């Protein structure tokens, strides 16, 4: 709890009507969660406007209202703070309310289209293995030390984010590794945070339904690097054409990692086997439990960031050799009769192409590849033909199916995907994802590889507005069991 005047010192209101310098018991932007003494933020969202719920928040006991437009009815005993942008004000006030926790640990942000979850999680695992107390904020899970919290967003709202960072500091965490989504940047969720460093992975076709244009998507990602101060590091992927764009006019110390060209942190793949790769990092060779160029790139980001954070080289190389894949990222599921399935979160054209390229590098002659993939509803529709084009071109059999259709008609999504199918390709369309997976297993013979892409770690399927339990890994095991009876 803090005095209202104390937390308001973090912002410059457009106007301020103070009832008293009351004690703020908590911060809320959801009127349904407001309790007596809370400060309520009226946020304009894509589906609702928090200003419509100011009266409801006051009825529940809110004593301070932060808004962009003063309500017609002013209630006695309530303080009203009018601001230019409620999202920005909420972020600044949240940081002040929780005592600026990002200033008290080494916070590293990871942004890009693909690889964010893997890099953030591997850094968390690596630093825990090296004996540190660490926090993690990712798409899959939030972790405060060893305590797990269900993840609701890649990057949570500013209130929850600062609250978790405060808890990390209070329990003695030295580091926090977090994914930074483009949505979170635009919505000011990371505003006011002090980053010790930021990592750029890559930029490919995604989220254009939200950002409108690729230029706006790039601009959103770049804002993380623009926010860094001169004490921070900026680590960028030299193999991505947008890598240099991210660090233009960046005040931080810029470093680069690469698999293809000279860079501060460089790696070469010496050998690839089904259970891992032999890498040459600098002058050292190290065996890692990962496959694919994209994973080698992810590991170089981890290696580079840890080096910039001051890790010992030998301890770091030893740690890399013990790391394992993140849940739902190139995760194998094997049958008793010799079939292999790979579950991967690949839900963009670039990610799907990378995963298939990795499988093609390791599969032997005669091993067929069966790809099951779909595209989400109420999301960027322009990538649908491209996803189908890649799957139909690269797979021996491509099965197009549903992937969280949400409020869209699954068949219409498949119609759009079918527009990209390569002529002469062997393609099936099965909107029921469970049936699509079972069909892939039935069609596979011993030695074949099945790739089920798009959902990875997710344990649900969103159909309409319902969130139903669905796990690709469970479905594969059930299909394998049924097929061997």
MARNUZA-342220 format. One record per residue: residue in one letter; x, y, z of N, C-alpha, C, O in turn. Coordinates in steps of 0.02 Angstrom, whole numbers, plus 50000, padded with zeros to 5 digits. Layout:
aXYZXYZXYZXYZ/...
REM end
This chain:
x500424994050000500005000050000500435006350000500965006550033/x500215011349963500585017549960500105023449957499525022749938/x500355029249977499955035249973499835037049900500265036149857/x499245039749886499085041749818499575046849791499785046349733/x499765051649832500235056849810500905053949790501245056449745/x501105048549824501755045449811501775042249742502265042949705/x501255038649725501265035249660501105039949603501315038749546/x500735045349616500575050149563501175054449545501165057849493/x501695054349586502305058149570502645055349508503085058649480/x502445049249487502755046049428502455048549363502735047049310/x501905052349365501585054649303501445062249306501495065349359/x501275065049249501065072049244500345072049218500235071649158/x499855072549263499155072249242498955078349201499235083749208/x498455077349158498175082849120497735087149167497735093249162/x497375083849212497005087249264496935082449323497005076449315/x496815085249382496815081249443496305084049492496355089849512/x495825079849511495335081749561495435077149621495225071349619/x495745079749673495935075549730495425076049785495255081549807/x495175070249808494725070149865495135070649929494955074349975/x495685066949931496145066949988496755062849969496755059349918/x497285063450008497875059349996497775052550028498075051050079/x497345048649996497155042150025497685036850014498145037649973/x497615031350050498055025650041497775021249985497185019449986/x498195019649936497985015249881498145008149900498725006349912/x497635003949904497724997049926497944992349871498264987149884/x497784994049808497974989849751497814993649686497444998549687/x498104991249632497984994149566497564989149525497704983149526/x497064991649489496644987149449496434990649384496324996649383/x496384986749330496084989349268495464985349249495134986949199/x495314980149287494714976149278494224977949334494344976249392/x493674981349317493214983749368492924978149410492724979249468/x492894972049383492614966349420493054964249478492824960949524/x493694966249477494164964249529494294969849580494684968849626/x493974975549570494094981249615493844979749685493314976849694/x494234981749735494064981249805494154988149838494464992549808/x493894989049898493934995649931494654998249935495114994649954/x494745004649916495395007849919495815007149857496385009549855/x495545003649806495935002549745495955008649700495515012949703/x496475009049658496525013849604496335010349540496635005249522/x495825012949505495575009649444495805013549382495755019649379/x496065009949333496295012849270495775011449215495625005649202/x495525016549185495045015749129495445015249065495695020149039/x495495009149039495905007648979495445006748919494955003048922/x495615010048864495245008948802495535002848766496115003048744/x495154997448760495384991448728495094990648659494724994948635/x495254985048626494994983848559494274981448560493904982248511/x494064978548618493384975848622492944979448673492334978948670/x493244983048720492854986648770493244992848792493844993448781/x492884997448824493175003748847493095004148923492535004248948/x493655004448959493635004649031493255010649059493035010549116/x493175015849019492805021749042492075020049055491745023349095/x491825014849022491125012749031491025009349099490455008149120/x491575007749133491525003949196491765007949256491865005149310/x491865014449247492085018649303491585018449360491775017749418/x490945019249344490425019149396490425012549433490345012349495/x490505007049397490525000449428491124999749475491064996949529/x491705002449454492305002149496492205006149560492425003949614/x491875011849555491745016049614491265012549662491345012749722/x490755009249634490275005549675490635000049714490434998449770/x491154997149685491524991849719492044994549768492364990749804/x492125001149770492565004049821493175007649796493595009649837/x493245008549731493825012249705493825019349731493305022749731/x494395021649755494445028549782494855033049738494915039049751/x495145030249684495525034349635495385031549566495395025449555/x495275035949518495125034049449495635037549403495705043649405/x495975033549363496425036349312496075035349244495915029749226/x495965040849208495575040349147495825045449095496195050149112/x495615044449033495795049148979495255054448969495365059648938/x494665053048997494105057748991493705057549056493485052249078/x493615063249086493245063649150492525061449140492205063349091/x492265057449186491555055349181491095061349195491295066149226/x490475060849170489995066249181489825066949255489735072549280/x489785061349289489615061449360490235060849403490605055949398/x490375065949444490945065849489490685063849559490255067249587/x490955058449586490725055949651491155058849707491775058749702/x490845061449757491205064349814491615058949849491385053249859/x492215060749869492655056049904493095051949859493495047849883/x493025052949793493445049249744493915054149709493705059649690/x494545052249701495035056349665495025054449591495015048449574/x495025059449546495025058249474495665061049444495825066949454/x496035056849408496655058949376496575058149301496535052549276/x496535063649266496455063449193497135063749160497545068049175/x497265059049114497915058449081497835058049006497285056948980/x498395058948970498375058448897498265051248875497885049948828/x498595046548909498555039448889498545035148952499025035148990/x498005031548962497925027449023498425021749026498655019949080/x498585018748968499075013248968499755015648993500065012349035/x499985021448968500625024148989500615025849063501095024349100/x500075029049085500015030849156500015024649201500325024649254/x499665019449179499635013349219500335010249227500515007949281/x500715010249173501395007449175501835011449223502195008649264/x501815018049217502235022349260502025021749333502455021449378/x501375021649345501135021149414501285014249443501475013649502/x501215009049403501355002149426502085001549446502244998549498/x502535004249406503245003949422503385007549488503755005049530/x503075013449497503175017249559502855013649619503155013349673/x502255010849610501895007549664502305001649692502325000549752/x502624997949647503014992149668503754993649680504154989049687/x503925000049682504615001949699505125000849645505704999449660/x504925001549582505385000649525505824994349531506434994849533/x505504988549534505884982349543506374980849487506884977449498/x506224983149425506674981649369507354984949378507834983049344/x507414989849423508054993049437508484988849484509074990349494/x508184983749513508524980049568508724972949549508944969149592/x508654971149486508914964849460509114965849387508964971049358/x509454960949359509654961349288509084958649246508984952549242/x508714963149214508144961349172508364961249099508624966149073/x508254955549066508444954748995507814953248955507464948348970/x507674957248904507094956148861507294952748796507824954148768/x506864948248772506974944748709506394946148663505814945048681/x506534948748604505994950348557506164947748487506744946248472/x505664947248445505734944448378505114940348363504674939748405/x505064937648303504484933548286504544926548314504084924048347/x505104923248300505214916348322505814915948369506284919848364/x505784911048415506364909748458506344913048526506764911648569/x505864917548538505844921248602505784916548661506174917048709/x505304911948658505184907448715505794903048728505994902248785/x506084900348674506654895948682507244899648715507544897048762/x507404905448690507974909248716507864911348789508314910348830/x507284914048804507154916248873507164910348921507444910848975/x506864904748901506834898848944507524895748954507694893749009/x507914895348900508584892448906509034896848950509454894248987/x508964903348945509344907748990509144906649062509574906449107/x508504905949074508254904349142508554897749167508824897449223/x508524892449125508794885949145509544886249156509804883349204/x509894889849112510624890349117510834893749182511274891349217/x510514899349197510714903049257510504899549322510844900249373/x509954895949320509784891749378510314886449388510524885049445/x510534883349333511054878149337511714880949363512104877349394/x511834887449351512444890549375512374893149447512834896249473/x511794891649478511724893149549511374899649567511374901649625/x511084903049518510754909449531510004908449543509704903549520/x509704913149578508974913649583508744917849524509004923349512/x508254915149487508074918249423507314918449414506954914249440/x507084923449377506384923849358506304922949284506774924149245/x505714920749262505564919649191504864922149176504384920649213/x504794925949122504144928149099504104926149026504434929148983/x503684921049010503674918448942502974916448921502504916548962/x502904914648858502264912448831502014906148866501414905348876/x502474901748884502294895248913502124895748986501624892949009/x502534899349025502454899549098502814905549126503304908049097/x502584907949183502954912949222503264909149281502954904849311/x503894910749297504224907549353504564912749397504924917149373/x504454912149462504794916349511505204911549553504944908249597/x505864911149537506264905949566506014899249539506014898249478/x505794894849583505534888349561504774888249560504474883349539/x504454893549583503724893849585503454895349515503674900049482/x502974891349493502674892149427502004895749433501604894449478/x501874900149385501234903749381500984902749310501364903149262/x500334901549302500044900549236500134906849194499984912449217/x500394906049133500504911649088499854913149050499534908649023/x499674919549050499064921649014499234925548951498854925348902/x499794928948950500024932648892500784931748887501114930348936/x501044932548826501774932348818502094937348865502564935548901/x501854943448865502074948648911501464951048949501004953748917/x501424950249015500824952149051500724959749055501164963549035/x500144961749081500014968949088500494972049138500814968549177/x500554978749136501064982249176500984981149250501484980849286/x500364980549274500264979549347500534972649367500924972049414/x500314967549331500534960749349501284959949339501614956549378/x501544962949286502254962549271502674965449327503144962249351/x502514971449349502884974649403502794970949470503254970649510/x502194968149480502074964349542502514958149544502794956449596/x502574954649486503004948649484503734950549492504114947049526/x503944955949460504644958049467504794959849539505334958549564/x504304963049573504394964649645504484958349686504924958049729/x504074953249671504134946949707504814943649693505114940749739/x505054944049631505714941349615506254944749656506694941449684/x506224951349659506734955149697506694953249771507214952049802/x506094952849798506014951349870506264944449888506474943249945/x506234939749840506484932949856507214932049836507484926549840/x507534937449814508254937249802508464935349732509034933249723/x508024935949683508224934349614508754939249588508704945349599/x509244936649555509774940749525509604942849454509814948149431/x509224938549418509074939749348508344938249334508014934449370/x508094941349281507434939549253507504939749178507744944749150/x507284934449145507284934049072506564934049049506164929849070/x506394938649004505694939248984505614940348909506004943748877/x505084937348883504894938648814504554945448811504164947348854/x504704949048758504384955548747504014955148680504324955148627/x503354954848683502954954548622502864961448593502914966548627/x502714961648528502594968048495501964971348523501924977448528/x501464967248540500854969948570501014973648635500754979048648/x501444970648676501604973548741501954980248735501864984648776/x502354980948683502714987348672502214992748654502214998148683/x501784991248604501284996148581500804998048637500595003848642/x500634993148679500154994348733500494996848797500184997248850/x501134998648792501515001848847501594997448909501674999948964/x501554990748900501614986348958502314986348988502394985349048/x502824987648946503514987448971503784994448986504364995249004/x503364999448979503555006348991503805007049064503505004249110/x504345010649073504605011749140505075006449166505365007249220/x505145000949129505604995649152506314997349130506425000349078/x506794995349172507494996349154507784989549134507824984949175/x507974988949071508254982649046509014982849049509334987649029/x509294977349075510024976549074510264974849004510834976048986/x509814971848965509994970148896509384967948857508864966348887/x509434967848791508894965648748509184961448691509734962848666/x508814956348670509024951748618508514951848561507914951448573/x508764952448500508324951948441508454945348406509034943648393/x507924941648391507984935048359507914935548283508384934048247/x507334937548260507194937948188506524941348179506154942448227/x506364942948118505714946148104505434943148040505724943847986/x504854939848047504524936947989503784938647992503554942248037/x503414936047945502704937547935502294935347996502214929348008/x502024940048035501584938348091501254944748118501514950248110/x500684943948149500324949248185500144955348142500044960748168/x500104954448076499914960248035499174962048044498964967448025/x498784957348071498084958948088498054964348141497574968248142/x498554964648184498564969548238498934975848218498684981448227/x499534975048189499964980848174499784984148107499964989948096/x499434980548064499224983548000499724982647945499554980247891/x500354984647957500884984047906501514981147937501604981347997/x501934978547893502574975747917503004981347946503384980147993/x502964987347918503344993047943503164994648015503604996248055/x502524994348031502304995748099502514990148147502674991348205/x502524983948121502764978248161503504979148179503694978148236/x503914981048130504624982448141504704988048192505104987548238/x504314993348183504354999148227504214997248300504534999648346/x503724992848310503544990648377504124986848409504294988048467/x504434982248372505004978448398505594983048414505924982148465/x505714987848371506294992248380506234996548443506744998548471/x505634998048463505545002448522505874999648584506085003448628/x505924992948590506274990048647507004992248647507274994048700/x507324992048589508034993948584508125001448591508635003648617/x507645005248567507685012548575507635014648649507875019948667/x507325010348690507235012048761507855010448804507885012548862/x508345006848776508925004848816509375010848830509445015348788/x509685010948889510165016248903510875013848888510975008048870/x511365018148896512045016548876512385011248920512905008648901/x512085009648977512375004449020512144997448999512424992449022/x511644997048955511364990648935511724987848874512124991248842/x511564981548858511824978548795511234977248748510674975948770/x511374977648683510904975948631511224970548588511714971848554/x510934964548590511204958848554510744957248495510154955548505/x510994957748434510564956948376510814951348330511414949848328/x510344948348294510494942948248510744945648181510354948548143/x511384944848168511674947448106511434943748044511514946147988/x511134937848053510894933847997510194935847974509954933447923/x509874940148012509214942547993509274949447962509634953747988/x508924950547907509004956947872508764962947912508944968547898/x508364961647963508124967148006508544967948069508404972248111/x509064963848075509484964148135509814970948145509844973448201/x510044974048091510364980548097509864986248107510014991248138/x509254985248081508734990248091508584991048165508494996648189/x508574985448201508414985648272508884990048312508674993348360/x509524990148293510024993548335510245000248305510725003348329/x509905002648254510055009248227509925014548280509395014648311/x510425018948291510375024348340510245021848411509965025448452/x510455015648424510365012748491510915015348537511495015348519/x510715017548597511205020148645511585014648681512115015848710/x511325008548680511635003048716512255000548679512385002648622/x512634996148712513224993048681512984987448635512684982548657/x513114988248570512844983648520513334977848507513924978848496/x513064971648507513434965648489513014961648441512404962448438/x513334957148404512984953148353513164945848360513714944048382/x512684941548341512824934348338512634931748269512194934548236/x512964926348247512854924048179513074916848169513504914248205/x512764913548121512984907048097513304907548029513604902748005/x513244913447996513444913947926513994919047912514294918947858/x514124923547958514604928847944514994930748007514844928348062/x515474935047997515874937248054515434941148102515024945348082/x515514939648167515104942948218515464942248285515954938548291/x515214945748335515504945248402515444938248430515884935848465/x514884934948414514764928148437514564923948376514034924848346/x515014919248359514924915448296514924908048310515274905548354/x514514904448272514444897248282514424893648214514194896448165/x514684887548214514664883348154514414876448174514634873648224/x513944873648134513704866848147514194861948114514274861948053/x514504857748155514994852848130514664846248113514824843148062/x514194843948155513854837548144513134838148167512974841848213/x512684834448133511984834248153511764826948158511864823148110/x511464825048213511184818348223510484819248250510284824748269/x510104813748253509414814348275509354816448348508834819048369/x509874815348387509844817048458510244823348476510314824948535/x510504826948426510864833148442511344835348388511354832548333/x511744840448406512224843348358512894844548393512924845648453/x513414844348352514074846448375514194853448347514194854348286/x514294858248391514404865148370515114867348384515434864948430/x515354871948343515984875348357515814882548374515584886348332/x515934884348436515794891148460516474894248476516814892248523/x516654899248438517324902048446517844896748430517854893948375/x518274895248478518784890048469518604883548504519024879148510/x517994882948527517794877148566517254873148530516824875848496/x517284866548539516764862048514516324859948572516574858248626/x515664859948561515204858048614514614854248585514334856248534/x514434848748618513864844748597513244847548631513244848748692/x512704848648593512074851248621511494846648603511504843348552/x510994846648647510414842148638509864845448597509274845248616/x510054848548542509584852148499509724850548426510264848048409/x509234852048384509314850948312509134857248274508704861048295/x509454858148216509254863448170509634869848175509884871748229/x509684873348118510034879748116509694884848161510024889048192/x509024884648163508674889548205508844888648278508884893448316/x508934882348300509124881148369509854883048382510034885348437/x510284881948333510984884148340510994891748348511384894448388/x510574895248310510524902548316510264904548385510524909248416/x509754900948409509494902348476510034901448529510084905548575/x510424896148522510954894848571511494900148569511804901748620/x511624902948509512114908348505511864914648539512254918348568/x511214915748535510914921448571510994920448646511154925148683/x510884914348669510964912748741511694913748761511844916848812/x512154910948721512864911448735513084918748736513444920848782/x512874922548687513074929548682512814933648741513184937648770/x512174932748758511874936448814512224934848880512374939248919/x512354928348891512674926348953513384929148958513604931249011/x513734929248901514404932148901514374939548917514784942048955/x513894943148888513834950248900513614951748972513734957148998/x513294946749003513114947449074513684945649120513624946149181/x514254943349091514844941949131514954934749150515364933449195/x514624929949119514704922949136515394920449117515694922749068/x515654915649155516294912449141516224908049079515734904249075/x516684908349032516624904748969516574897248978516144894148948/x517014894349018517004887049027516364884749061516074879649042/x516144888449111515524886649145514924887349097514454883349100/x514964892249055514434893549006514394887848955513854885348941/x514964885848927514974880448877514734873848908514374870048876/x514944872648969514724866549003513964866749014513614861749006/x513714872649032512994873449043512594872348979512064869248981/x512844874948922512504874048858512414866648841511904864648813/x512914862748858512894855548840512384851648881512204846048863/x512134854648935511644851148977510924853448965510454850448992/x510834858548925510164861248914509744856648869510014852948828/x509094857048877508634853048837508084857348808507964862948830/x507744854748757507224858448721506674860848767506524857748818/x506384866348749505814869148784505184865248765505134862848709/x504714864648811504094861048798503754863448734503644869448724/x503584858648691503224860248629503654863248574503384865448524/x504314863248584504764865648532505184859748508505634857348544/x505044857348448505364851448419505374845748470505894842648484/x504794844448498504724839248550504524832548519504004832148487/x504934827348527504784820948495504274816848533504264816848595/x503854813348497503394808348525503474802148483503374802348422/x503664796548514503824790448476503304784948488503034784348543/x503184780948437502734775248443503154768948455503754768848444/x502824763648478503174757348491503384753948426503824749648427/x503054755748370503204752248308503644756248260503664754948200/x504014761148288504534764448248504344770748212504724773248170/x503754773548227503574780048198503804785648245503814784848306/x503974791148216504194796948256503774802948238503664804548179/x503524806348289503154812548278503524818248313503824817348366/x503504824048282503804830148311503234835148323502854836748277/x503184837648384502694842848400503074849448405503564849948443/x502854854348368503204860748369502704866548365502174865948334/x502894872048396502464877948401502444881948336502084886948331/x502824879848286502884883648223502194885748197501794881548175/x502054892248199501404894748176501474900548128500984904048113/x502084901648105502214906648053502554903147994502844897848003/x502514905947934502844902747877503584901447888503824896047873/x503944906347915504654905547926504804899947975505254895947964/x504424899748030504544894548081504394887648053504764882948066/x503854887048014503684880547984504224878347936504424872447936/x504474882947896505004881347848505634879147884505974874447861/x505804882447939506404880647977506354873748008506834869848006/x505784872148035505694865648067505714860048015506024854848027/x505394861047958505404856047905506114855147878506334849647863/x506484860747871507174860347847507604856247895508034852347874/x507484857047960507854853148010507704845648003508164841548006/x507064844047994506874836947986507184834147922507434828547921/x507174838047868507464835747805508214834547809508484830247775/x508544838347853509274837447862509444830747894509984828047882/x508974828147934509144822047972508774815847948508964810247966/x508244816647908507894810547887508274807147830508584810447788/x508244800647829508614796847780508174795247720507574796347721/x508484792647668508124791047607507584785847621507714780847654/x506994787047596506444782347607505994784347665505424781947670/x506234788647709505824790947764505354796547739505594801647715/x504714795447743504244800547721504104805647776504164804147835/x503924811647755503734816847802502994818447792502774820147737/x502604817947846501894819747846501814825747891501984825547950/x501554831247864501484837447901500744838847915500334838947869/x500594840147978499924842247999499984849548022500354850948069/x499614854047991499654861048013499014864747996498614862547954/x498904870348030498324874548018498504881748031499084883448040/x497994886048031498094893148045497544895548091496964893648084/x497724899848139497244902148188496714906748160496834910448112/x496114906348189495574910848170495634917548204495964918148256/x495314922648177495324929448204496034932148210496184936248253/x496474929848166497174931948165497364933348093496964932648047/x497984935448083498244937248017498074931947965498354926447966/x497634933647919497414928747868497884928447808497844923647769/x498324933347800498744933547741499274928047740499544926347688/x499424925247799499934920047801499644913047786500024908247781/x498994912447781498684905847772498904902347707499104896547711/x498864905547649499094902147588499834900447591500044895247564/x500234904747622500954903547626501114897447669501554893547651/x500764896647724500864890847767500704884447728501084879547732/x500154884547691499964878647652500454877347595500594871547579/x500704882747566501194881947511501814878347536502064873747503/x502064880347594502674877247622502544869947640502944865647624/x501984868647674501824861747694501744857247634502004851647634/x501364859447584501234855247525501854854247482501934849047451/x502304859147481502914858647441503424854047473503764850247439/x503474854347540504024850847574503834843847599504274839647606/x503194842647612502994836247641502804831247587502604833047532/x502884824947603502624819647559501864819547561501534818547510/x501594820847621500874821547629500754827447676501054827847730/x500334832147656500154837747699499424837147718498994836047676/x499294837847782498604837647807498454844547838498734846447889/x498004848147806497814854847829497214854147876496724850847860/x497264857447934496764856547985496644862948025496884868248006/x496284862448081496134868248122496684869548174497024864948196/x496764875948191497234877948244496914884048279497024889748258/x496524882648331496164888048366495754892248317495914898148307/x495234889448287494844893348238494484899348268494294904048233/x494384899148334494034904648369493344905848338492964901048330/x493184912048320492514913448296492444912748220491904913948193/x492974910848186492944909848114492714902748097492804898148136/x492424902048038492234895448013492874891747992493234894047948/x493004885948023493624882248007493684880647932494234880647905/x493124879147900493144877447829493354883447786493694882547735/x493164889347806493364895347768494114896747777494444899047730/x494364895247836495084895847848495454891047801495954892847770/x495204884847797495514879847754495454881747680495904880447640/x494894884947662494824887347593495394892147575495684891747521/x495554896647622496084901447610496764898047608497194899947568/x496864892947650497494889247649497574885647582498124885447554/x497034882747558497064878747496497284882947436497544880247387/x497194889447439497404893847384498164893647374498404895247319/x498534891647426499254891547420499554884647406500164884047399/x499134879547400499384872647390499744872047323499504874347271/x500334868847325500734867747265500384862847218500104857847241/x500384864147152500074859547104500374852547109500984851847113/x499954847447109500184840547111500364837947180500534832047187/x500324842147231500494839947298499954835447326499364835947309/x500164830847370499694826247402499444829647466499804829947516/x498834832247465498564836247520497874833847540497454832347497/x497764833347605497104831847633496894837847675497314841247705/x496244839247677495994844447722495494841147769494984838347749/x495654841647833495234838547886495174843747941495644844847979/x494604846947947494534852447994494584850248067494794854148110/x494374844048082494424841448150495154839648165495424834948135/x495464843348210496184842348222496344835448250496844832348232/x495904832848293496014826148320496004821048264496434816648262/x495534821548219495484816848163496074817648115496314812848086/x496314823848108496894825148064497514821548091497894818648053/x497614821948157498194818648188498124811048182498614807648167/x497524808448194497414801248188497534798848116497804793448105/x497324802848068497434801147997498174800947981498404796447945/x498554805748006499284805847995499604799648022500044796647990/x499394797548082499684791448113499494785248072499904780848064/x498874784948048498664779248007499044778747942499214773247919/x499194784547912499544784647848500294783147855500614780847808/x500564784447914501284783447925501464776147931501084772047958/x502044774447905502314767747913502964768147953503204773647967/x503244762547971503844762448013504394766747981504564765847923/x504684771148021505224775447998504994782247974505404786847969/x504344783047960504094789547938504114794647995504124792848053/x504124800947976504134806448025503494810548016503334812647960/x503154811748071502554815948071502714822448106502974822348162/x502584828048074502654834548106501954837348119501564838448072/x501804838648183501174841948202501354848948225501634849848279/x501194853848184501434860648195500874865348215500284864348199/x501074870748251500614876148264500434877448336500344883148356/x500364872048377500124873048445500664871548498500664874648551/x501114866948483501674865748529501464864248600501154859048613/x501634868748646501514867748717500784868648737500584866648791/x500374871648692499684873348710499284867048727499354861848694/x498874867548777498464861848799497724863348790497294860948827/x497564867348740496874869248727496754870448653497224871248614/x496124870448635495904872248568495324877148577494844875748612/x495374883048546494854888048552494384887548492494574889048435/x493774885348506493264884548453492674888948473492384888048527/x492504893748430492024898748449492324903048505492864905848497/x491984903448560492254906948619492424902148675492554904248732/x492414895648659492564890548709493294888448706493584887748652/x493594887548764494284885148769494254877948793494154876548852/x494354873248747494284866148761494964862848768495444864748734/x495004857948812495644854448822495844850848758495454847148730/x496464851948737496724848548678497484849148680497754854648684/x497824843448677498554843248680498794838848623498644832848621/x499174841648575499424837848518499804831548540499754826348508/x500194832248594500604826548617500154820948643500284815048628/x499634822648681499164817648705498804814248647498714808148646/x498614818248598498254815548541498694810748501498464805648476/x499334812448494499794808048458499884801448494499874796148464/x499974801748560500074795548599499454791148594499504785048587/x498864794248599498244790448594498174787248525497964781548519/x498354790948473498314788348405498814782748394498654777748362/x499414783548421499924778248416499674771848450499744766348423/x499394772648511499144766848548498584763348511498564757248506/x498114767248483497554764448447497774760848383497474755948363/x498304763348353498534760648289498954754248297499074750648249/x499184752948359499604746948370499224741348402499504735948415/x498584742348416498174737048447498004731648397497674726748414/
REM end
